[in-house]
Amino acid sequence: MWVKKSGFCALVLLACGALDAPAALIKSAKHASTSNHTVATTTSGQRSILMTVDPLNVASFQLDVTFEADKVAFSGFSGLNGYIIDFFQFSTDGSFGGVLNIHGYYPGFNTRPPSTGTLLTSASDQLDAPVPPPPAGEVDIFQLTFADMAPNLDKTFNVFASDNNDYIAAFNTDTGVTTYAQGPYNPAIDEGVDGANSTVVGVAAVPLPGGLAMGLIGGAGVLGNAIRRRRKS
């Protein structure tokens, strides 16, 4: 089973293309939903997978991502659309892999829920001039890249809040108020962060066309006969 443990990794970003997952929603002041999209592409013979995460109206966040470590290898991480990633941890345990405690924020809005015990004030409180607000709506906040080690197999990726240190802070541009969805979603009180998952479908090996396969077999036979005649001469 995966656990939260430290171990920073080098960041390498690869390019990829698109596959949809459910859209993100903020349903109440303390309820947020994540969303992730995974994409597969092949560059220089290596199939890669790009995963992007896009909740709604995000000021700051801390989230976990898990993946199947026996099928893919984590190879890159980057913030998107101006979001800064200032901390994350990498963990693997057998077939379980995690990029954990991913913390990021939009410049000027580096805040945490008071109940985490590590409340940070917004940088905008310390500036003479106000800073631009975070992007409104559903915007990609970070992306991860994986090398596909088992292209023929399906593989699933999850993003979620695993404990009460994980959260999504939403900034309301109309009121200037920041609200926090914290910890795993609890439907009984309609609070917390809904996780999301997406699956990249395996691609079966493409068989050679019948005529081409027979041609290769016939060519191999001709080459073998030529080699045997040369050895006899």
C-alpha positions as CSV (number, residue, x, y, z in Angstrom):
1,M,0.0,0.0,0.0
2,W,1.3,3.5,-0.8
3,V,2.1,5.9,2.0
4,K,3.0,9.6,2.2
5,K,6.7,9.7,2.4
6,S,9.4,12.2,1.1
7,G,11.7,12.0,-1.9
8,F,11.9,14.8,-4.4
9,C,12.3,13.9,-8.0
10,A,13.8,15.7,-11.1
11,L,11.3,17.4,-13.4
12,V,11.1,16.5,-17.0
13,L,8.2,17.6,-19.3
14,L,7.2,15.7,-22.4
15,A,4.6,16.7,-25.0
16,C,1.3,14.7,-25.5
17,G,-2.3,15.0,-27.0
18,A,-6.2,14.6,-25.3
19,L,-8.7,12.3,-23.5
20,D,-11.6,13.6,-21.4
21,A,-12.6,13.1,-17.7
22,P,-15.4,14.6,-15.7
23,A,-15.6,18.4,-15.4
24,A,-14.8,20.2,-12.1
25,L,-17.4,21.8,-10.0
26,I,-17.7,23.8,-6.8
27,K,-21.0,22.8,-5.4
28,S,-20.9,24.7,-2.1
29,A,-18.5,26.9,-0.2
30,K,-16.8,23.9,1.3
31,H,-17.3,21.3,-1.5
32,A,-14.9,21.2,-4.5
33,S,-14.4,18.6,-7.2
34,T,-11.2,17.8,-9.0
35,S,-11.0,16.7,-12.6
36,N,-8.2,15.1,-14.6
37,H,-7.5,14.4,-18.2
38,T,-5.0,11.9,-19.5
39,V,-3.4,11.7,-23.0
40,A,-1.2,9.2,-24.7
41,T,1.3,9.9,-27.5
42,T,4.4,8.4,-29.0
43,T,7.6,10.4,-29.4
44,S,10.8,8.8,-30.7
45,G,9.3,5.4,-30.1
46,Q,8.4,6.0,-26.5
47,R,4.7,6.1,-25.6
48,S,4.1,8.8,-23.0
49,I,1.1,9.9,-20.9
50,L,0.3,13.4,-19.9
51,M,-2.2,14.0,-17.0
52,T,-3.6,17.5,-16.3
53,V,-5.7,18.6,-13.3
54,D,-8.2,21.4,-13.5
55,P,-10.5,22.2,-10.6
56,L,-12.6,25.4,-10.5
57,N,-11.6,29.0,-9.3
58,V,-8.4,27.8,-7.5
59,A,-6.4,30.1,-5.4
60,S,-4.2,27.5,-3.8
61,F,-4.3,23.7,-3.2
62,Q,-2.7,20.5,-1.9
63,L,-3.7,17.2,-3.6
64,D,-2.4,13.7,-4.1
65,V,-2.0,11.8,-7.4
66,T,-1.7,8.0,-7.5
67,F,-0.8,5.7,-10.5
68,E,0.1,2.1,-11.3
69,A,3.9,2.0,-10.8
70,D,4.2,-1.4,-12.5
71,K,2.8,0.1,-15.7
72,V,4.1,3.6,-15.9
73,A,7.2,5.6,-14.7
74,F,6.8,9.1,-13.4
75,S,9.0,11.4,-15.5
76,G,7.8,15.0,-15.2
77,F,5.9,17.8,-13.3
78,S,5.0,21.4,-14.1
79,G,2.6,24.1,-12.9
80,L,0.3,25.6,-15.6
81,N,-1.4,28.9,-16.3
82,G,0.7,30.8,-13.9
83,Y,0.3,28.4,-10.9
84,I,3.4,27.8,-8.8
85,I,4.2,24.3,-7.4
86,D,6.4,24.8,-4.4
87,F,6.3,21.3,-2.9
88,F,5.5,17.6,-3.7
89,Q,6.7,14.2,-2.6
90,F,7.3,11.1,-4.7
91,S,6.5,7.5,-3.4
92,T,6.4,4.0,-4.9
93,D,5.6,0.7,-3.2
94,G,5.3,-2.3,-5.5
95,S,2.6,-1.6,-8.0
96,F,1.4,1.6,-6.2
97,G,2.9,5.0,-7.0
98,G,2.1,8.4,-5.8
99,V,3.0,12.1,-6.3
100,L,1.8,13.3,-2.9
101,N,1.2,16.5,-1.0
102,I,1.3,18.5,-4.2
103,H,1.1,22.1,-3.0
104,G,0.7,25.0,-5.3
105,Y,-0.8,28.5,-5.5
106,Y,-1.5,31.4,-7.8
107,P,0.9,34.3,-7.1
108,G,-0.4,36.5,-4.4
109,F,-2.8,33.8,-3.0
110,N,-0.6,31.4,-1.1
111,T,-3.1,30.4,1.6
112,R,-3.9,27.3,3.6
113,P,-7.0,26.4,5.7
114,P,-6.6,27.6,9.3
115,S,-7.3,24.1,10.6
116,T,-4.1,22.8,9.1
117,G,-2.1,24.8,11.6
118,T,0.0,26.3,8.9
119,L,-2.1,29.3,7.8
120,L,-0.3,31.4,5.3
121,T,-1.3,35.0,4.5
122,S,-1.8,36.0,0.9
123,A,1.1,37.9,-0.6
124,S,-1.5,40.5,-1.8
125,D,-1.9,41.5,1.9
126,Q,1.8,42.6,1.9
127,L,1.8,44.6,-1.3
128,D,1.1,48.3,-1.9
129,A,-0.9,47.4,-5.1
130,P,-3.4,44.6,-5.5
131,V,-2.4,41.6,-7.4
132,P,-4.4,40.0,-10.3
133,P,-6.9,37.4,-9.1
134,P,-6.5,33.7,-10.0
135,P,-8.1,32.6,-13.3
136,A,-11.8,32.2,-13.0
137,G,-13.5,29.0,-14.0
138,E,-12.1,25.5,-14.9
139,V,-8.4,26.0,-15.6
140,D,-5.5,23.5,-15.7
141,I,-3.3,24.1,-12.6
142,F,-0.6,21.4,-13.1
143,Q,0.4,18.5,-15.3
144,L,2.3,15.3,-14.8
145,T,4.1,13.2,-17.4
146,F,4.6,9.4,-17.3
147,A,6.5,7.0,-19.5
148,D,4.2,4.2,-20.6
149,M,6.0,0.9,-19.7
150,A,3.0,-1.3,-20.7
151,P,1.3,0.2,-23.8
152,N,-0.9,-2.9,-24.2
153,L,-2.5,-2.6,-20.8
154,D,-5.1,-0.2,-19.4
155,K,-3.9,2.1,-16.6
156,T,-5.7,4.4,-14.2
157,F,-4.7,7.7,-12.6
158,N,-6.3,9.3,-9.6
159,V,-6.3,12.8,-8.0
160,F,-7.8,13.3,-4.6
161,A,-7.5,14.6,-1.1
162,S,-6.3,11.8,1.2
163,D,-6.5,13.7,4.6
164,N,-7.4,17.0,6.1
165,N,-4.0,18.5,5.1
166,D,-5.2,18.3,1.5
167,Y,-7.5,21.0,0.2
168,I,-8.7,23.3,-2.6
169,A,-9.0,27.0,-1.8
170,A,-11.4,28.8,-4.1
171,F,-11.3,32.6,-4.6
172,N,-14.5,34.5,-5.3
173,T,-13.7,37.4,-7.6
174,D,-17.0,39.1,-6.8
175,T,-16.7,39.1,-3.0
176,G,-12.9,38.8,-2.6
177,V,-13.5,35.9,-0.1
178,T,-11.5,32.6,-0.1
179,T,-13.3,29.4,0.9
180,Y,-11.8,26.0,1.6
181,A,-12.8,22.5,0.6
182,Q,-10.7,20.4,2.9
183,G,-10.0,16.6,3.1
184,P,-11.9,13.7,1.4
185,Y,-15.5,14.5,0.4
186,N,-18.1,13.7,3.1
187,P,-21.5,13.5,1.5
188,A,-23.2,13.6,4.9
189,I,-22.2,17.2,5.4
190,D,-21.5,18.1,1.7
191,E,-17.9,19.1,2.5
192,G,-14.5,18.2,1.2
193,V,-12.8,17.5,-2.1
194,D,-14.3,15.0,-4.6
195,G,-11.5,13.0,-6.3
196,A,-11.4,12.1,-9.9
197,N,-9.8,9.3,-12.0
198,S,-9.1,8.7,-15.7
199,T,-8.0,5.7,-17.6
200,V,-5.7,5.4,-20.6
201,V,-6.8,2.4,-22.7
202,G,-4.1,-0.1,-23.7
203,V,-3.2,-0.4,-27.4
204,A,-2.9,-3.9,-28.9
205,A,0.1,-4.6,-31.1
206,V,-0.8,-4.1,-34.7
207,P,-0.4,-7.4,-36.7
208,L,1.5,-7.2,-40.0
209,P,-0.8,-7.4,-43.1
210,G,-1.0,-11.0,-44.5
211,G,0.9,-10.2,-47.7
212,L,3.7,-8.4,-45.9
213,A,4.1,-11.1,-43.4
214,M,4.3,-13.8,-46.1
215,G,6.8,-11.6,-48.0
216,L,9.0,-11.3,-44.9
217,I,8.9,-15.1,-44.3
218,G,9.6,-15.8,-48.0
219,G,12.5,-13.3,-47.9
220,A,14.0,-14.9,-44.9
221,G,13.9,-18.3,-46.7
222,V,15.6,-16.9,-49.7
223,L,18.3,-15.3,-47.6
224,G,18.8,-18.6,-45.7
225,N,19.3,-20.5,-48.9
226,A,21.7,-18.0,-50.2
227,I,23.8,-18.2,-47.0
228,R,23.8,-22.0,-47.2
229,R,24.9,-22.0,-50.9
230,R,27.7,-19.6,-50.1
231,R,29.0,-21.8,-47.3
232,K,29.1,-24.8,-49.7
233,S,31.0,-22.9,-52.4
